Amino acid sequence: MSYVISEECVSCGACAPECPTQAITEGDDKYVIDPEKCIECGACADVCPVGAPHQP
């Protein structure tokens, strides 16, 4: 199951450049992950300062 970004997201942008498939984009109030592009590598979760990316 692909990663999702929770409401804890502070829109810092640390996750987006780490995604090897460019699945993460800036949304209206937080970053979002495209489940079609996510390969479940966890790179986004490793760099997030608040732990927002997670697998449901």
Secondary structure by P-SEA (a helix, b strand, c coil): cbbbbccccccccccccccccccccccccbbbbccccccccccccccccccccccc
